[in-house]
Amino acid sequence: MNIKVTVNDAQLQRRLAQIRAGGTSAKRAAAETAAEVIRGELEIRAPKATGEGAESIEWTSKGKAGHADIGQQDKWYLRYHEKGTSKMPPHPFVEEAVDAVSDEAAHKAGLAYLEDVGL
């Protein structure tokens, strides 16, 4: 007994071509989506004596696709809250924030990637 299966993979080939063509923008969309989720949680957890430090947390996406930098751009003193000093104990918030939303950020990044490539 012989069984012959024929698959028309033209649609699959078109989808794979879309993924290859849209790779750079899709990676950027995924990175930016994840960065925004993490930035939001960092803002919530950052020390808020005046609120300026928390409000200064932002992300930038430059250069390589799929890469975003998240951090406080002009409030350098937040690192002292995170790591502590000789006179102040650390009050870490960055690692806790990333841990809290890493699954959500990864999920939303995946959805953004798929949406960008049209899947």
PyMOL commands that set and color helices and strands:
alter all, ss='L'
color gray80, all
select helices_A, chain A and resi 10-21+23-45+52-55+78-83+94-116
alter helices_A, ss='H'
color red, helices_A
select strands_A, chain A and resi 57-60+69-72
alter strands_A, ss='S'
color yellow, strands_A
deselect
rebuild
show_as cartoon
